[in-house]
Structure formats: structure tokens, C-alpha cells
Amino acid sequence: MPSTFRALLAEGARRAYNTALKDLPEDALPGGDVLVEVACSSLNYKDGLAVTGRGDIIRRFPMVCGIDLAGTVIDSRVPDFKPGDGVLAVGQGLGETEWGGYSQRARVAASALVPVPPGLSLQQAMAIGTAGFTAMLSLMALEHHGIRPGEREMLVTGAGGGVGSVAVALLAARGYTVAASTGRPELHDYLRGLGAVTIVDRATLAQKPPPLASERWAGGVDSVGGPTLASVLAATAAHGAVAACGLAGGVEVPTTVMPFILRNVALLGVNSVQAPKPLRLEAWSRLARELPRDKLERMTSVEPLSKIKELSDRILAGQIRGRVVVDVNA
């Protein structure tokens, strides 16, 4: 095992810090139950905020960035994991309060890890990553509320991004009729290839909606927030539900109580960061079974860790399509 490893390290304080790739000694790793040889991570919107310092993501310093990781166990202090096991972690404080996945080595609490499900490679696990995991949690929340495939469309906002791309593919695979919202015309064919039947212009949802609009959606997966979420709620049909899992469009939602009390519309909050382990195991098992591999491949690119700052700028500018796997050894 090498005596040093490369990682993207953030140093400084919460309001002013720098990130840089550095070679670190093995003994710099913090304490933890399981030592992992990391193969890859992924790029999420939150990673872009952390790497560029544009969001209050990192809570202690120094910090290795990256909220996801997948790799192979080198050493373990717990019986749940043994050397050679393929493992993954998404959220659970990685890259925020615990050293994360933009690193060739990681020492991780056993509670943060789950086995890579049978049928998924390490790269495929990170092609899914936090974004795909969040999309599955959203689908599970909607199903738990009783939303089933039917005549009305399910709307996915931010459909060209990571959460949106996986949500479109998952919903279509489950038999829902999917409408995908994007502001990028060049992605229309891409989204139809993932299973979308209808394309909705992002600009139409960004306008201030009336308290109630015509009933159009059976429900939706919203990764945007702000006025977009308000528009989706206003046009959701009676007894529908919207899973809210992102805030790229803002945290203020200019809506009223009318969709909730006149149509029984439900707003379902989805938090993927601290999902309990039984829920994580169920979600990953379903992702391995239900997410079509050809669609996952269609939405995925692989990039080297050495380009992470450029990639972070691009994801914050809305210039990334689908999912990016980060090769931590390149």
C-alpha cells in the first residue's frame, strides 16, 4: 500500500478557504472503522458548491471534498466488512464533517458504508451516486404516498441534471408517463432517450404561478425549488404529490395553502444525506434492479479528479448533462 495518497484538500475557514490536490501521508487519515481504497467518486451540485467555495457546505477544516465514494476495503475493524469487499458511501457527512471521496484513500465509519449491490460495478455505483440515490428516494416517497402510474404525467424538473436524469429513467422504467422540464433545447433528444414523453420549457415553470392552475400533473420530482416548485404544486392534480429534493432555483417557494387544502396535494421532503441504513440498503437494492443499464450509460461520463475545479464551475453554471463519475486516480 502506498505511503502517500492524493486528495482534494480544503484548507482555511468556512468563509474563506482554498482547495488543492495534495499528496498526503497515510497517517493523515482521520479515525474510522474501515479503510477503503477509493476507485471513484462523482460530481454533484453540492460538490460544485464545496469545491468552489460558493456554498456553506464544509463544516470543519481541513477537509477532503467529495460527498460520494466507491472502492474496495483494505482493512476493517468491524465484522460487517472485510478486505476485498466492494463498498460505497453517499452523503452521511462525507465532504462536510467527515473526509470525503475525492481521495485515493478514505477511512470511513462502518455506519456510513453499504455493500455495492450485486450487478453493479464500482463505476456504475458512482454513476448513480448521491443524485441517483436521491432520485430513488423520491420515487419511493411518491410510491409510499400512493402515487401510481396512470393517465396523468409525472413531471421531473431540472431533468437534464443528475437527479433529474435518473428520475426520468426510473419513473419511465416503472411505467409512469414522464414529462421532463429543461431549459436546454439540445437535451430534448437525450431526455426522450431516457424515457420522457413530453418536454416542458423551464421558463414556463419559472414564472410566478396563480394559486391554482389547471390540473395537469399526477405529481413530480423537483430538484429546483423556488418558483418552479410553486408552479408544479399549483398544477398538480387532486391527491397528487411532489417530492422536493433540491434547491438550485432558490429556497423561497412563493406558493399558497390552496393546493394543499383544496386539492389534497402533498409536498414530500427528501433528504438523502442522513438516510437511515435500512432505507439506504433498500434504495440501492432497487437501483441495482430497476435502473436500466443502457440509460445509466447514456447519461454518464467519466472525468479525472485533476479536472474537478473546471467541472465544479460547469455544474454550477448548468452545463453538465446527467452524471459525471470522477476517477480519483487520474
C-alpha positions as CSV (number, residue, x, y, z in Angstrom):
1,M,0.0,0.0,0.0
2,P,1.5,3.4,-1.0
3,S,2.7,5.5,1.9
4,T,1.0,8.6,0.5
5,F,-2.2,9.2,-1.3
6,R,-3.6,12.1,-3.4
7,A,-6.7,14.0,-2.3
8,L,-8.5,17.3,-2.9
9,L,-8.0,19.1,0.4
10,A,-9.8,22.2,1.5
11,E,-7.9,24.3,4.0
12,G,-8.9,27.5,5.7
13,A,-12.1,28.5,7.4
14,R,-15.8,28.3,6.5
15,R,-16.0,31.8,4.9
16,A,-12.5,31.7,3.3
17,Y,-10.8,28.5,2.2
18,N,-8.8,27.1,-0.7
19,T,-8.9,23.7,-2.3
20,A,-6.0,21.9,-3.9
21,L,-4.8,18.5,-4.9
22,K,-2.2,17.3,-2.4
23,D,-0.2,14.2,-1.6
24,L,-0.9,13.3,2.0
25,P,0.7,10.7,4.3
26,E,-1.4,7.7,5.3
27,D,-1.3,8.7,8.9
28,A,-3.2,12.0,8.0
29,L,-6.4,10.0,7.6
30,P,-8.8,10.5,10.4
31,G,-10.1,7.7,12.6
32,G,-12.7,5.3,11.3
33,D,-13.8,1.7,11.2
34,V,-13.0,0.8,7.6
35,L,-10.0,1.8,5.4
36,V,-11.1,2.0,1.7
37,E,-9.0,2.1,-1.5
38,V,-11.2,4.5,-3.4
39,A,-11.7,3.9,-7.1
40,C,-14.1,6.7,-8.0
41,S,-16.4,9.4,-6.7
42,S,-19.0,11.5,-8.5
43,L,-19.9,15.1,-9.2
44,N,-23.0,16.5,-7.5
45,Y,-24.3,20.1,-7.3
46,K,-23.2,20.2,-3.6
47,D,-19.7,19.1,-4.7
48,G,-19.6,22.1,-7.0
49,L,-20.5,24.4,-4.2
50,A,-17.9,22.9,-1.9
51,V,-15.0,22.8,-4.3
52,T,-15.6,26.4,-5.5
53,G,-16.4,27.8,-2.0
54,R,-19.7,29.2,-3.2
55,G,-21.8,27.4,-0.7
56,D,-21.6,26.8,3.1
57,I,-21.0,23.1,2.7
58,I,-17.8,22.3,4.5
59,R,-18.2,22.4,8.3
60,R,-14.7,21.7,9.6
61,F,-11.2,22.0,8.2
62,P,-9.0,20.6,6.8
63,M,-11.5,18.6,4.8
64,V,-11.2,16.2,1.9
65,C,-14.0,17.1,-0.6
66,G,-16.4,14.7,-2.3
67,I,-19.8,13.6,-0.9
68,D,-19.6,10.1,-2.6
69,L,-17.1,7.3,-2.8
70,A,-16.9,3.7,-4.0
71,G,-14.0,1.4,-3.6
72,T,-12.5,-1.7,-2.1
73,V,-12.0,-2.4,1.6
74,I,-8.3,-2.6,2.6
75,D,-8.7,-3.1,6.3
76,S,-11.7,-3.3,8.7
77,R,-12.2,-3.2,12.4
78,V,-15.8,-4.5,12.1
79,P,-17.2,-7.8,11.0
80,D,-19.7,-6.3,8.6
81,F,-16.9,-5.6,6.1
82,K,-13.7,-7.5,5.2
83,P,-10.7,-6.8,2.9
84,G,-11.7,-7.1,-0.8
85,D,-15.4,-6.1,-0.3
86,G,-16.8,-3.5,-2.7
87,V,-18.4,-0.7,-0.7
88,L,-19.9,2.7,-1.3
89,A,-21.0,5.7,0.7
90,V,-23.1,8.7,-0.3
91,G,-23.9,11.6,1.9
92,Q,-23.6,10.7,5.6
93,G,-21.5,13.8,6.2
94,L,-18.8,13.0,3.7
95,G,-17.1,16.1,2.4
96,E,-18.9,18.2,5.1
97,T,-18.0,16.9,8.5
98,E,-16.1,13.7,7.5
99,W,-13.3,13.4,5.0
100,G,-14.8,12.5,1.6
101,G,-14.3,10.7,-1.6
102,Y,-12.1,13.0,-3.7
103,S,-9.2,10.9,-2.5
104,Q,-7.3,7.7,-3.3
105,R,-7.8,6.5,0.3
106,A,-10.6,7.0,2.9
107,R,-11.2,5.8,6.4
108,V,-14.9,5.7,6.9
109,A,-17.3,4.8,9.7
110,A,-19.0,1.5,9.1
111,S,-22.4,3.1,9.6
112,A,-21.8,5.3,6.5
113,L,-21.0,2.3,4.2
114,V,-23.2,-0.1,2.3
115,P,-22.1,-3.0,0.1
116,V,-22.0,-2.4,-3.6
117,P,-25.2,-4.3,-4.7
118,P,-24.7,-7.4,-6.9
119,G,-24.7,-6.5,-10.5
120,L,-23.3,-3.0,-10.1
121,S,-19.6,-2.2,-10.7
122,L,-17.8,0.5,-8.6
123,Q,-18.1,2.9,-11.6
124,Q,-21.8,2.2,-12.0
125,A,-22.4,2.8,-8.3
126,M,-20.8,6.3,-8.7
127,A,-22.6,6.9,-12.0
128,I,-25.7,6.7,-9.7
129,G,-24.1,8.4,-6.7
130,T,-25.9,10.8,-4.5
131,A,-28.0,12.1,-7.4
132,G,-29.4,8.8,-8.4
133,F,-29.8,7.7,-4.8
134,T,-31.9,10.9,-4.2
135,A,-34.0,10.1,-7.3
136,M,-34.8,6.7,-5.9
137,L,-35.7,8.0,-2.5
138,S,-38.0,10.5,-4.3
139,L,-39.7,7.6,-6.2
140,M,-40.0,5.6,-3.0
141,A,-41.6,8.6,-1.2
142,L,-44.1,9.0,-4.1
143,E,-45.0,5.3,-4.1
144,H,-45.4,5.4,-0.3
145,H,-47.9,8.2,-0.7
146,G,-49.8,6.1,-3.2
147,I,-48.8,7.7,-6.5
148,R,-49.0,5.0,-9.2
149,P,-48.7,5.1,-13.0
150,G,-51.8,6.4,-14.7
151,E,-53.1,8.8,-17.3
152,R,-51.6,11.9,-15.9
153,E,-48.0,12.8,-16.4
154,M,-45.3,12.9,-13.7
155,L,-43.2,16.0,-14.0
156,V,-39.4,16.0,-13.4
157,T,-37.8,19.4,-13.1
158,G,-34.1,20.0,-13.7
159,A,-34.4,16.9,-15.9
160,G,-31.0,17.4,-17.6
161,G,-29.1,17.2,-14.3
162,G,-28.1,14.2,-12.3
163,V,-31.2,13.8,-10.1
164,G,-33.4,14.6,-13.0
165,S,-31.8,12.3,-15.5
166,V,-32.0,9.3,-13.1
167,A,-35.6,10.3,-12.0
168,V,-36.8,10.3,-15.7
169,A,-35.2,6.9,-16.3
170,L,-36.6,5.3,-13.1
171,L,-40.1,6.7,-13.5
172,A,-40.3,5.6,-17.1
173,A,-39.0,2.1,-16.2
174,R,-41.8,1.8,-13.6
175,G,-44.4,2.7,-16.2
176,Y,-45.1,6.3,-15.4
177,T,-45.7,8.8,-18.2
178,V,-42.9,11.3,-17.8
179,A,-42.7,14.9,-18.6
180,A,-39.2,16.4,-18.4
181,S,-38.5,20.1,-17.8
182,T,-35.3,21.6,-19.1
183,G,-34.1,25.0,-20.4
184,R,-31.6,23.4,-22.8
185,P,-33.1,22.5,-26.2
186,E,-30.1,20.4,-27.1
187,L,-31.1,17.9,-24.4
188,H,-34.6,17.1,-25.8
189,D,-33.5,14.0,-27.7
190,Y,-31.4,12.9,-24.7
191,L,-34.3,13.1,-22.3
192,R,-36.6,11.3,-24.7
193,G,-34.0,8.6,-24.9
194,L,-34.2,8.3,-21.1
195,G,-38.0,7.8,-21.3
196,A,-39.6,11.3,-21.3
197,V,-42.7,11.6,-23.4
198,T,-43.2,15.3,-23.1
199,I,-40.6,18.2,-22.8
200,V,-41.6,21.2,-20.8
201,D,-39.7,24.5,-21.2
202,R,-38.1,25.5,-17.9
203,A,-39.1,29.2,-18.5
204,T,-42.8,28.4,-18.3
205,L,-42.3,26.9,-14.8
206,A,-40.1,29.8,-13.6
207,Q,-42.9,32.3,-13.9
208,K,-45.0,33.2,-10.8
209,P,-47.9,30.9,-10.9
210,P,-51.5,31.5,-9.9
211,P,-52.5,30.0,-6.5
212,L,-54.1,27.1,-8.5
213,A,-53.6,26.2,-12.2
214,S,-55.3,23.6,-14.3
215,E,-54.7,20.1,-13.0
216,R,-52.0,18.6,-15.2
217,W,-49.5,16.6,-13.2
218,A,-50.1,13.4,-11.2
219,G,-47.1,14.5,-9.2
220,G,-43.4,15.1,-9.7
221,V,-39.8,15.1,-8.7
222,D,-38.5,18.6,-8.1
223,S,-34.8,19.3,-7.8
224,V,-35.1,23.0,-8.4
225,G,-37.2,24.6,-5.7
226,G,-38.1,28.3,-5.8
227,P,-40.8,29.5,-8.2
228,T,-40.5,26.2,-10.2
229,L,-41.7,24.2,-7.2
230,A,-44.6,26.6,-6.7
231,S,-45.6,26.2,-10.4
232,V,-45.5,22.4,-10.1
233,L,-47.6,22.4,-6.9
234,A,-50.2,24.8,-8.4
235,A,-50.8,22.4,-11.4
236,T,-50.7,19.1,-9.5
237,A,-54.0,17.3,-9.7
238,A,-56.1,16.4,-6.6
239,H,-54.5,13.9,-4.3
240,G,-51.2,14.2,-6.1
241,A,-47.8,14.6,-4.5
242,V,-44.5,16.3,-5.3
243,A,-41.1,15.0,-3.9
244,A,-38.9,18.0,-3.3
245,C,-35.2,17.2,-3.2
246,G,-33.2,20.2,-4.4
247,L,-32.9,24.0,-4.3
248,A,-30.8,25.0,-7.3
249,G,-33.5,27.5,-8.2
250,G,-33.8,29.0,-4.7
251,V,-35.1,28.2,-1.2
252,E,-38.1,30.6,-1.2
253,V,-41.3,29.0,-2.5
254,P,-43.9,31.6,-3.5
255,T,-47.0,29.5,-3.1
256,T,-50.2,29.4,-1.0
257,V,-52.0,26.8,1.0
258,M,-54.6,26.3,-1.8
259,P,-53.0,23.3,-3.5
260,F,-52.8,21.6,-0.1
261,I,-56.2,22.3,1.3
262,L,-58.3,22.4,-1.9
263,R,-56.7,19.5,-3.8
264,N,-55.1,17.5,-1.0
265,V,-51.7,17.9,-2.8
266,A,-48.8,16.6,-0.7
267,L,-45.3,18.1,-0.6
268,L,-42.8,15.3,0.3
269,G,-39.4,16.4,1.5
270,V,-36.5,14.1,0.6
271,N,-33.2,14.3,2.5
272,S,-30.6,11.9,1.1
273,V,-27.7,13.0,3.4
274,Q,-28.8,11.3,6.6
275,A,-31.0,8.5,5.3
276,P,-31.0,5.6,7.8
277,K,-29.2,2.4,6.8
278,P,-32.2,0.2,6.2
279,L,-33.6,2.8,3.8
280,R,-30.2,3.1,2.0
281,L,-30.0,-0.7,1.6
282,E,-33.5,-0.8,0.1
283,A,-32.8,2.1,-2.2
284,W,-29.6,0.7,-3.5
285,S,-31.1,-2.8,-4.0
286,R,-33.9,-1.2,-6.1
287,L,-31.4,0.9,-8.1
288,A,-29.5,-2.2,-9.0
289,R,-32.7,-4.0,-10.1
290,E,-34.7,-1.2,-11.7
291,L,-32.4,1.4,-13.3
292,P,-31.8,0.3,-16.9
293,R,-28.1,0.0,-17.5
294,D,-28.3,1.3,-21.1
295,K,-29.9,4.5,-19.8
296,L,-27.4,4.8,-17.0
297,E,-24.6,4.5,-19.5
298,R,-26.3,7.1,-21.8
299,M,-26.3,9.7,-19.0
300,T,-22.8,9.1,-17.7
301,S,-19.3,10.4,-18.5
302,V,-16.0,9.7,-16.7
303,E,-13.6,12.5,-15.8
304,P,-10.3,12.8,-13.9
305,L,-10.0,14.3,-10.5
306,S,-7.5,16.6,-11.9
307,K,-10.3,18.5,-13.7
308,I,-12.6,18.8,-10.7
309,K,-12.4,22.6,-10.4
310,E,-13.4,23.1,-14.0
311,L,-16.2,20.5,-13.7
312,S,-17.4,22.2,-10.5
313,D,-17.7,25.6,-12.3
314,R,-19.6,23.8,-15.1
315,I,-22.1,22.1,-12.9
316,L,-23.0,25.3,-11.1
317,A,-23.4,27.0,-14.4
318,G,-25.9,24.3,-15.5
319,Q,-23.5,23.0,-18.2
320,I,-23.3,19.4,-17.0
321,R,-25.6,16.8,-18.5
322,G,-26.6,13.8,-16.5
323,R,-23.9,12.2,-14.3
324,V,-20.1,12.5,-14.0
325,V,-18.0,9.8,-12.5
326,V,-14.8,11.2,-11.0
327,D,-11.8,8.9,-11.4
328,V,-9.7,9.7,-8.3
329,N,-6.6,8.0,-9.8
330,A,-6.5,10.3,-12.9
